[in-house]
Amino acid sequence: MPDSAPQQLLHLVIGGELTDLASTTFRDLDKVDIVGVFPNYATAYAAWKAKAQQTVDNAHMRYFVVHLHRLLDPAQDARPDTKPAR
């Protein structure tokens, strides 16, 4: 990949109706709304906000931004300048 290519930090936006307000368990997995995968947090946030505003009247409906880039490369979150605790 060329050095001039923009960095992609993939984010997934999903949502659906939850079983209760204190959990993140979806009521029906067949009805989970997969909004899409976005190349950065800003565009994912815009998509999340639009979907969340459309469903504001349903208290059990929630949308989430999933940081896919963290799942693809878990070491990315580790700071190289830190030393393991002894």
C-alpha positions in Angstrom: 0.0 0.0 0.0 1.4 3.4 -0.9 2.4 5.7 2.0 0.0 8.4 0.7 -3.0 6.1 1.3 -5.3 7.4 4.1 -5.2 5.3 7.3 -8.3 3.3 7.7 -9.7 2.7 11.2 -12.7 0.6 10.4 -15.9 1.1 12.5 -19.1 -0.9 12.4 -22.5 0.7 13.2 -25.2 -1.8 14.4 -28.4 -1.5 16.3 -31.5 -3.1 17.4 -34.0 -3.5 20.2 -32.6 -4.6 23.5 -34.1 -7.0 26.0 -33.8 -4.4 28.8 -32.3 -1.0 29.3 -29.5 -2.3 31.5 -28.0 -4.7 29.0 -26.6 -4.9 25.5 -28.5 -8.1 24.6 -30.6 -7.8 21.5 -34.2 -9.0 21.7 -34.1 -10.6 18.2 -30.8 -11.2 16.4 -32.7 -11.6 13.1 -33.7 -7.9 13.4 -30.3 -6.4 14.2 -29.8 -3.5 11.9 -26.3 -3.5 10.3 -26.0 0.1 9.2 -22.5 -0.4 7.7 -18.8 -0.3 8.0 -17.1 3.1 7.9 -13.4 4.1 7.3 -13.1 6.3 10.4 -14.9 7.3 13.6 -16.3 10.6 12.3 -18.3 8.9 9.5 -19.4 6.1 11.8 -20.5 8.6 14.4 -22.5 10.5 11.8 -24.3 7.3 10.7 -24.8 6.3 14.4 -26.3 9.7 15.2 -28.7 9.6 12.3 -30.0 6.2 13.1 -30.3 6.9 16.8 -32.3 10.1 16.1 -34.7 8.1 13.8 -35.5 5.7 16.7 -35.6 8.2 19.6 -39.2 7.3 20.4 -38.3 3.6 21.2 -36.4 3.5 24.5 -35.3 -0.1 23.9 -33.7 0.7 20.5 -30.0 1.3 20.7 -27.2 1.8 18.1 -23.6 1.1 18.7 -20.3 2.0 17.1 -17.9 -1.0 17.2 -14.2 -0.2 16.7 -13.4 -3.0 14.3 -9.8 -1.8 13.9 -9.2 -2.7 17.5 -10.5 -6.2 16.9 -8.4 -6.6 13.8 -5.2 -5.4 15.5 -5.5 -5.6 19.3 -1.9 -4.6 19.8 -2.7 -1.2 18.3 -4.1 -0.1 21.6 -1.0 -1.0 23.6 1.3 1.9 24.1 4.9 0.9 23.1 6.4 3.1 25.7 4.9 1.3 28.7 6.6 -1.5 30.6 4.7 -4.5 31.9 3.9 -4.4 35.7 6.1 -6.5 37.9 
